[in-house]
Amino acid sequence: MKLPKIVADLVTAQNNFDSVAYANCFSETAVVFDEGKTHHGRKEIAHWIANANERYEATMKPVSFDAESILKAETSGNFPGSPIVLSYHLQIADGLIQSLNITG
């Protein structure tokens, strides 16, 4: 499956538990929505993903990517129901992620 470079970089950063590389996939003003919380900007995104990596140790295996920029990925980790397929709703502009909304 062919993923946009920034999406492939995001998956690689997640699977390496590299919160800095993960956050660098986002614009300075990006927004992430996950587990009922909103995270604004790279600094908050880096903090959020570092905490999530510590808690869940989640890895992603892309299943599909569609024209609406929705990445479906089998997500495995230290959480009930693992593995599950999550949907990563992405808005991408200028080669960076502007927003990410993770849904079940």
C-alpha positions as CSV (number, residue, x, y, z in Angstrom):
1,M,0.0,0.0,0.0
2,K,1.3,3.4,-1.0
3,L,1.1,5.9,1.9
4,P,2.0,9.6,1.7
5,K,5.5,10.2,3.1
6,I,4.2,12.0,6.2
7,V,1.9,9.2,7.0
8,A,4.6,6.6,6.5
9,D,6.8,8.7,8.8
10,L,4.1,8.8,11.4
11,V,3.7,5.0,11.4
12,T,7.5,4.6,11.6
13,A,7.8,7.0,14.5
14,Q,5.0,5.3,16.4
15,N,6.4,1.8,15.9
16,N,9.8,3.1,17.1
17,F,8.1,4.8,20.1
18,D,9.9,8.1,19.0
19,S,7.6,10.8,20.4
20,V,9.9,13.6,19.0
21,A,9.8,12.2,15.4
22,Y,6.0,11.6,15.8
23,A,5.4,15.2,16.9
24,N,7.6,16.5,14.0
25,C,5.1,15.0,11.5
26,F,2.7,17.7,12.6
27,S,2.6,21.4,11.9
28,E,3.3,23.8,14.7
29,T,-0.4,24.6,15.0
30,A,-1.8,21.0,14.6
31,V,-4.5,19.6,16.7
32,V,-4.9,15.9,17.8
33,F,-8.2,14.5,19.2
34,D,-7.9,11.2,21.1
35,E,-9.7,9.6,24.0
36,G,-12.0,12.6,24.4
37,K,-9.1,15.1,24.8
38,T,-7.7,17.7,22.4
39,H,-3.9,18.4,22.1
40,H,-2.7,21.7,20.5
41,G,0.6,22.2,18.8
42,R,3.8,20.1,18.5
43,K,4.8,20.4,22.2
44,E,1.4,19.1,23.5
45,I,1.4,16.4,20.8
46,A,4.9,15.3,21.8
47,H,3.8,15.1,25.5
48,W,0.6,13.3,24.7
49,I,2.2,10.6,22.5
50,A,5.1,10.1,25.0
51,N,2.5,9.4,27.7
52,A,0.5,7.2,25.4
53,N,3.6,5.2,24.4
54,E,4.5,4.7,28.0
55,R,1.0,3.5,28.9
56,Y,0.0,1.5,25.8
57,E,3.2,0.6,24.0
58,A,1.1,0.6,20.8
59,T,2.3,-0.2,17.4
60,M,0.5,0.3,14.1
61,K,0.2,-1.9,11.1
62,P,-1.5,0.0,8.2
63,V,-4.5,-1.8,6.7
64,S,-5.8,0.8,4.3
65,F,-5.5,4.4,3.3
66,D,-8.3,6.1,1.4
67,A,-8.9,9.3,-0.7
68,E,-10.3,11.1,2.4
69,S,-7.0,10.6,4.2
70,I,-8.3,8.0,6.6
71,L,-5.6,5.5,7.7
72,K,-7.0,2.3,9.1
73,A,-4.4,0.5,11.1
74,E,-4.3,-2.6,13.3
75,T,-3.1,-1.2,16.6
76,S,-1.6,-3.5,19.1
77,G,-0.4,-2.8,22.6
78,N,-0.9,-3.0,26.3
79,F,-4.6,-2.2,26.4
80,P,-7.9,-4.2,26.6
81,G,-9.1,-5.6,23.3
82,S,-5.7,-5.5,21.6
83,P,-5.2,-5.7,18.7
84,I,-8.0,-3.4,17.3
85,V,-8.4,-1.6,14.0
86,L,-8.4,2.2,14.6
87,S,-9.2,4.9,12.1
88,Y,-6.8,7.8,11.9
89,H,-8.6,10.7,10.3
90,L,-5.9,13.0,8.9
91,Q,-5.8,16.5,7.5
92,I,-2.6,17.1,5.6
93,A,-1.3,20.3,4.1
94,D,2.2,21.4,3.0
95,G,3.6,18.0,3.7
96,L,2.6,18.0,7.4
97,I,-0.3,16.8,9.4
98,Q,-2.7,19.6,10.4
99,S,-5.1,17.5,12.4
100,L,-5.6,14.0,13.6
101,N,-8.7,12.4,15.0
102,I,-8.4,8.8,16.2
103,T,-11.6,6.8,16.4
104,G,-12.4,3.1,17.0
